[in-house]
């Protein structure tokens, strides 16, 4: 049995917990997967490194619409892949070597671990580890539906699809959420024939209903979309695969070289034995934590055990995990002066084509909480601004929700060019408590920048102007 001052299960955001405070103390970091976690190796970073060249490829169609002749001669898939993972694999390996060999006080266990008791862990190799403090930061994994053929060669998840040997000619993507929609945009722009299959009647249904409807319409112009289709099975078909679906009680078949399953992710907590210890879990399997990120059991904090990231929140966002890691790091180092996690205005973005960004309540959520009479709503098209005219944009929209009584933003939802950038001042306004009128009327908004669409949406909400509001 080896005792540590701190044991961290997971090498993603949990890796950043090892600060100077732990110099001279014994620390264990445990991860059976690839060092660096989901975001670095199979998530945010490599996907966006594919998104950007895909955007360049897709710009050819945009240019033609505006009278500019450009050509797309194809993508060097192997070159793209090797450039991206040549960088990422090097970062992962150097991080692993640093923790394993360069820090004398840190021991790296590259194997699976499970709880024996609340302060004791057992590795797959039979080693026993005890620790005064344990942080659970084990991330999540892709969910595979239980359908025949799901384990056939050629069926991939987001963990493996970016390392394909060659760009597939035909790809079927199962799922209607952000992972499926991002990969649909990437592969279709780079030259694959893509069909995105969703069992419901719209894509991105977790978004505000107007954004979901607008994105579904936009997606159907860029790649194949099959809605209300349930997967029945996958079969070998010549050199490829055959996906069997059912829609409205009728069979439907699709041939593909590659099938990407992007139907969601589940926390890795079920592999730790935490349920047997009485830790509180949500329905999705994630750990319930208090405002200080302490793991709860029967509603009470468990001494010395913290949770963060996909293992302990419902957002499954890297920027949330990073902030949680800063909170946990502080609270581990300052147990008598702990700070709470601030979860106000958590934003998210989908880097598909077009982009989506959102923060706060959807319209349905806002009306359910505040009542119909109290909620103001506006949809401002990109095309209503001068920059939107230059783009000849017919798709982009900004949707804002505000409380009539307080003049505060309740939610912001943007679909279109650089939505992830345009939403940032709205996030800051929600965090700071800035009123809609102050935000719209106090700072100058550059003309004719695309950000004017946000200014116009704020003005268009029609929040009554008070005596103290700027003109």
C-alpha positions in Angstrom: 0.0 0.0 0.0 1.3 3.5 -1.0 0.0 6.6 0.6 -0.2 10.0 -1.1 -1.2 13.5 -0.1 -3.2 13.8 -3.3 -4.5 11.3 -5.9 -6.0 12.6 -9.2 -8.0 10.1 -11.3 -7.8 11.5 -14.8 -5.2 13.5 -16.7 -7.3 16.1 -18.5 -8.3 19.1 -16.5 -7.3 17.2 -13.4 -3.7 17.4 -14.5 -3.6 21.2 -13.9 -4.2 20.6 -10.1 -0.6 19.8 -9.5 0.6 23.3 -8.6 3.7 24.5 -6.7 1.7 23.9 -3.5 2.3 20.2 -3.9 6.1 20.5 -4.2 7.6 18.2 -1.6 4.3 16.3 -1.2 3.4 13.0 -2.7 1.0 13.1 -5.6 -0.4 10.3 -7.8 -2.1 10.9 -11.1 -3.9 7.9 -12.6 -5.2 7.5 -16.1 -5.7 4.3 -18.1 -6.3 6.2 -21.3 -4.2 8.6 -23.4 -2.5 11.2 -21.3 -4.2 14.7 -21.5 -7.8 13.6 -21.6 -10.7 14.0 -24.0 -10.3 17.6 -25.1 -6.6 17.3 -26.1 -6.7 13.9 -27.8 -10.2 13.3 -29.2 -12.3 16.3 -28.5 -12.2 20.1 -28.7 -8.7 20.6 -30.0 -8.3 18.1 -32.9 -11.9 18.6 -34.0 -11.4 22.3 -34.4 -8.1 21.7 -36.2 -10.2 19.9 -38.7 -13.0 22.5 -38.6 -10.8 25.4 -39.8 -9.6 23.8 -43.1 -13.1 22.5 -43.6 -14.3 26.1 -43.4 -11.8 27.1 -46.0 -13.1 24.3 -48.3 -16.7 25.4 -47.7 -15.9 29.0 -48.6 -15.7 28.1 -52.2 -19.5 27.8 -52.4 -19.9 31.1 -50.5 -17.5 32.8 -52.9 -19.4 31.6 -55.9 -22.7 33.0 -54.5 -21.0 36.4 -54.3 -19.6 36.3 -57.8 -16.0 35.2 -57.0 -14.7 32.1 -58.9 -12.7 29.7 -56.7 -12.1 26.0 -56.9 -11.7 23.2 -54.4 -9.5 20.5 -55.8 -9.8 18.1 -52.8 -8.3 17.6 -49.4 -5.0 15.9 -48.5 -6.7 13.9 -45.7 -3.5 12.1 -44.7 -1.6 15.3 -44.6 -4.3 17.0 -42.5 -4.5 14.1 -40.1 -0.7 13.8 -39.7 -0.2 17.5 -39.2 -2.9 17.6 -36.5 -2.0 14.5 -34.6 1.7 15.0 -35.1 1.3 18.1 -32.9 -1.3 16.6 -30.5 0.4 13.3 -29.9 3.7 15.1 -29.2 2.0 17.3 -26.5 0.3 14.3 -24.9 3.5 12.3 -24.8 5.6 15.2 -23.5 3.0 15.8 -20.7 3.1 12.2 -19.8 6.9 12.1 -19.6 6.9 15.3 -17.5 4.6 13.8 -15.0 6.1 10.3 -15.0 9.8 11.1 -15.1 10.6 14.8 -14.4 8.7 15.4 -11.2 10.1 13.4 -8.3 7.1 13.9 -6.1 4.6 12.7 -8.7 3.8 9.1 -9.6 1.9 8.3 -12.8 -0.2 5.1 -12.9 -1.2 4.3 -16.5 -3.9 1.8 -15.6 -7.5 1.5 -14.6 -8.3 2.1 -10.9 -11.4 1.6 -8.7 -12.4 2.5 -5.2 -12.0 0.0 -2.4 -13.1 2.5 0.3 -13.5 6.2 0.4 -9.8 6.8 0.7 -8.4 3.7 -0.9 -8.0 2.8 -4.6 -6.9 -0.4 -6.3 -5.2 -0.5 -9.7 -5.8 -3.1 -12.3 -2.3 -4.3 -11.6 -3.2 -5.0 -8.0 -1.5 -2.0 -6.4 -3.2 -0.4 -3.4 -3.2 3.4 -3.2 -4.5 5.6 -0.3 -4.7 9.4 -0.2 -5.7 12.2 2.0 -7.4 13.9 -0.9 -8.8 12.3 -4.1 -10.1 14.2 -7.1 -12.3 12.3 -9.6 -11.8 13.8 -13.1 -12.3 10.7 -15.2 -14.2 12.4 -18.1 -16.6 10.6 -20.4 -16.8 8.2 -23.3 -18.9 7.8 -26.4 -22.2 5.9 -26.1 -22.8 3.1 -28.5 -26.5 2.1 -29.2 -27.3 -1.5 -28.8 -28.0 -2.4 -32.4 -26.7 -5.3 -34.5 -23.5 -4.6 -36.2 -22.4 -1.7 -34.0 -19.0 -3.4 -33.5 -18.2 -4.0 -37.2 -15.0 -2.7 -38.7 -15.8 0.7 -40.3 -18.1 1.8 -37.5 -16.4 4.6 -35.6 -17.0 7.1 -32.8 -15.5 10.6 -32.4 -12.5 8.9 -30.6 -11.4 7.1 -33.8 -12.9 8.8 -36.9 -10.3 11.5 -37.1 -7.5 8.9 -37.6 -9.0 7.2 -40.6 -6.5 6.1 -43.2 -8.3 7.9 -46.0 -11.2 10.3 -46.5 -14.4 8.2 -46.9 -16.3 8.6 -50.1 -19.6 7.9 -48.3 -20.3 8.5 -44.6 -23.4 7.9 -42.6 -23.5 9.8 -39.3 -25.8 8.7 -36.5 -26.9 11.5 -34.2 -28.4 15.0 -34.3 -26.3 16.7 -31.6 -23.2 18.9 -31.7 -20.6 16.1 -32.3 -22.6 14.7 -35.2 -23.3 18.1 -36.7 -19.6 19.2 -36.4 -18.3 16.1 -38.1 -21.1 16.3 -40.8 -19.8 19.8 -41.7 -16.1 18.7 -41.7 -16.4 15.6 -43.8 -19.0 17.1 -46.3 -16.8 20.2 -46.8 -13.7 18.1 -47.4 -15.4 16.0 -50.0 -17.3 13.1 -48.5 -20.9 12.3 -49.3 -22.5 12.7 -45.9 -25.9 11.7 -44.6 -26.7 12.6 -41.1 -29.4 10.4 -39.5 -31.4 11.6 -36.5 -34.3 9.7 -34.8 -36.2 13.0 -34.0 -37.6 15.6 -36.4 -34.9 18.2 -36.0 -31.2 18.6 -35.4 -29.6 20.2 -32.4 -32.8 19.8 -30.3 -31.1 20.8 -27.1 -30.9 24.4 -28.5 -33.6 27.0 -28.5 -36.4 25.8 -30.8 -35.9 28.6 -33.3 -32.2 27.9 -33.5 -32.8 24.2 -33.9 -35.3 24.8 -36.7 -32.9 27.3 -38.5 -29.9 25.0 -38.2 -31.9 22.0 -39.5 -32.9 23.9 -42.5 -29.3 25.2 -43.1 -27.8 21.7 -42.7 -30.1 20.2 -45.3 -28.6 22.6 -47.9 -25.0 21.4 -47.1 -25.3 17.6 -46.6 -27.8 14.9 -46.6 -30.2 14.8 -43.6 -32.6 12.0 -42.7 -35.0 12.8 -39.8 -37.4 10.7 -37.8 -35.3 7.6 -38.7 -34.4 4.9 -36.2 -31.4 2.7 -36.7 -32.2 -1.0 -36.9 -28.8 -2.4 -37.6 -25.5 -2.2 -39.6 -24.3 -5.0 -41.9 -21.3 -5.7 -44.1 -22.0 -4.8 -47.7 -19.3 -5.5 -50.2 -16.3 -3.5 -49.3 -18.4 -1.2 -47.1 -21.4 -1.1 -44.8 -25.2 -1.0 -45.1 -27.1 0.9 -42.5 -30.7 -0.3 -42.0 -33.2 2.3 -40.7 -36.9 2.6 -40.1 -39.0 5.7 -40.7 -42.7 5.9 -40.3 -42.8 2.1 -40.1 -41.0 1.7 -43.5 -37.5 0.3 -44.0 -34.8 2.5 -45.4 -31.2 1.5 -46.4 -28.1 3.5 -46.8 -24.7 2.3 -48.1 -21.5 3.8 -46.5 -17.8 3.3 -46.4 -17.7 4.6 -42.8 -20.4 4.9 -40.1 -19.8 7.5 -37.4 -21.8 6.9 -34.2 -22.3 10.3 -32.4 -25.3 9.7 -30.2 -23.9 11.1 -27.0 -21.3 10.6 -24.2 -21.6 9.1 -20.7 -19.5 9.8 -17.6 -16.8 7.2 -16.8 -17.9 7.1 -13.1 -19.5 3.7 -13.6 -16.1 2.1 -13.9 -14.9 3.4 -10.5 -17.2 1.7 -8.1 -18.4 5.0 -6.6 -22.1 3.8 -6.4 -21.0 1.1 -4.0 -19.6 3.8 -1.7 -22.9 5.6 -1.5 -21.8 8.7 -3.6 -24.7 10.6 -5.0 -25.1 10.3 -8.7 -27.4 12.0 -11.3 -29.5 9.9 -13.7 -26.7 10.2 -16.3 -24.2 8.7 -13.9 -22.3 12.0 -13.1 -21.3 12.7 -9.5 -23.3 15.2 -7.5 -21.0 17.9 -6.0 -21.6 20.9 -3.8 -20.7 24.5 -4.7 -17.1 23.8 -3.6 -16.9 20.8 -5.9 -16.9 18.3 -3.0 -18.5 15.0 -3.8 -21.7 14.3 -1.9 -23.0 11.2 -0.3 -26.6 11.4 1.0 -26.4 15.1 0.4 -23.4 15.6 2.6 -19.8 16.4 1.4 -17.4 13.5 1.6 -14.2 14.5 3.4 -11.3 14.9 1.0 -13.0 13.9 -2.2 -13.7 16.3 -5.1 -15.1 15.9 -8.6 -14.8 17.9 -11.7 -15.3 17.8 -15.5 -17.6 15.4 -17.3 -17.5 13.1 -14.3 -19.2 15.7 -12.1 -21.2 18.2 -14.3 -23.9 18.1 -16.9 -22.4 20.6 -19.3 -19.5 18.4 -20.6 -17.6 21.5 -21.7 -13.8 22.0 -21.4 -14.1 25.6 -20.3 -16.3 24.5 -17.4 -13.9 21.7 -16.4 -11.0 24.2 -16.5 -12.8 26.6 -14.1 -13.8 23.7 -11.9 -10.2 22.7 -11.7 -9.1 26.1 -10.6 -11.8 26.0 -7.9 -10.7 22.5 -6.7 -7.1 23.6 -6.8 -7.8 26.5 -4.5 -10.0 24.6 -2.2 -7.5 21.8 -1.8 -4.8 24.3 -0.9 -7.1 26.5 1.3 -9.5 24.1 3.1 -10.4 26.8 5.6 -11.1 29.5 3.0 -12.8 27.6 0.2 -14.4 29.4 -2.8 -17.6 28.3 -4.6 -17.8 27.5 -8.3 -19.5 30.3 -10.2 -22.0 28.7 -12.7 -23.6 31.9 -13.9 -24.0 32.2 -17.7 -22.3 29.0 -18.9 -21.9 29.4 -22.7 -21.5 26.8 -25.4 -20.7 26.8 -29.1 -21.1 24.3 -31.9 -18.5 24.6 -34.6 -20.5 23.3 -37.4 -21.6 25.1 -40.6 -23.2 27.4 -39.7 -21.9 27.9 -36.2 -24.2 28.0 -33.1 -23.5 29.7 -29.8 -25.7 30.0 -26.8 -25.9 31.1 -23.2 -28.7 31.2 -20.6 -32.3 30.1 -21.0 -34.1 29.0 -24.1 -37.4 30.7 -24.8 -39.3 27.7 -23.4 -37.2 27.7 -20.3 -37.5 31.4 -19.8 -41.3 31.4 -20.2 -41.6 28.4 -17.9 -39.6 30.2 -15.1 -40.8 33.8 -15.5 -44.2 33.6 -17.2 -45.2 34.6 -20.7 -45.9 38.3 -19.9 -42.5 38.9 -18.3 -40.4 37.6 -21.2 -39.4 39.7 -24.2 -38.0 38.0 -27.3 -36.5 39.2 -30.5 -34.9 37.5 -33.6 -32.5 39.7 -35.5 -31.3 38.5 -38.9 -27.6 38.9 -39.9 -28.9 40.2 -43.2 -30.5 43.3 -41.5 -27.0 44.9 -41.0 -24.6 46.4 -43.4 -22.1 43.6 -43.0 -24.9 41.1 -43.5 -25.6 42.8 -46.8 -22.0 42.4 -47.8 -22.2 38.7 -47.0 -25.6 38.4 -48.7 -26.5 36.4 -45.5 -29.9 34.8 -45.5 -29.4 32.3 -42.7 -27.7 34.0 -39.7 -29.9 35.0 -36.7 -29.4 36.5 -33.2 -32.2 35.6 -30.8 -32.3 37.3 -27.4 -34.5 36.9 -24.4 -34.9 39.5 -21.6 -37.0 40.1 -18.5 -39.4 43.0 -19.1 -39.4 43.9 -15.4 -35.6 43.9 -14.7 -34.3 44.6 -18.2 -31.7 41.8 -17.8 -30.8 39.2 -20.4 -32.2 35.8 -19.8 -30.7 34.0 -22.8 -28.8 34.6 -26.0 -28.7 32.3 -29.0 -26.8 32.9 -32.2 -26.6 30.9 -35.4 -24.3 32.1 -38.2 -20.8 33.3 -39.1 -18.5 33.5 -36.1 -21.4 33.0 -33.6 -18.9 31.9 -31.0 -17.3 35.3 -31.1 -20.4 37.4 -31.4 -21.9 36.0 -28.2 -19.0 36.9 -25.9 -20.2 40.4 -25.0 -23.6 39.0 -24.2 -22.0 36.5 -21.8 -20.2 39.3 -20.1 -23.4 41.3 -19.7 -25.2 38.4 -18.1 -22.3 37.7 -15.7 -21.9 41.4 -14.7 -25.7 42.1 -14.5 -25.6 44.8 -17.1 -29.1 45.7 -18.4 -30.1 45.3 -22.0 -30.4 49.1 -22.4 -27.1 49.9 -20.9 -25.4 47.3 -23.1 -27.1 48.5 -26.2 -26.7 52.3 -25.6 -23.7 52.9 -23.5 -20.8 51.4 -25.4 -20.2 52.3 -29.1 -20.8 49.5 -31.6 -18.5 49.7 -34.6 -20.2 50.3 -37.9 -20.4 48.4 -40.2 -19.0 45.4 -38.3 -21.1 42.3 -38.0 -21.4 42.9 -34.3 -24.1 45.5 -35.1 -26.5 42.6 -35.4 -26.1 42.1 -31.6 -26.6 45.9 -31.0 -29.8 45.9 -33.1 -31.1 42.8 -31.4 -30.6 44.4 -28.0 -32.5 47.5 -29.2 -35.1 45.4 -30.8 -36.0 43.7 -27.5 -38.0 46.8 -26.6 -37.1 46.9 -23.0 -38.6 50.2 -21.6 -36.0 53.0 -21.3 -35.7 54.3 -17.8 -34.5 57.8 -16.7 -31.1 56.4 -15.8 -30.6 54.6 -19.1 -28.3 56.2 -21.7 -29.9 57.4 -24.9 
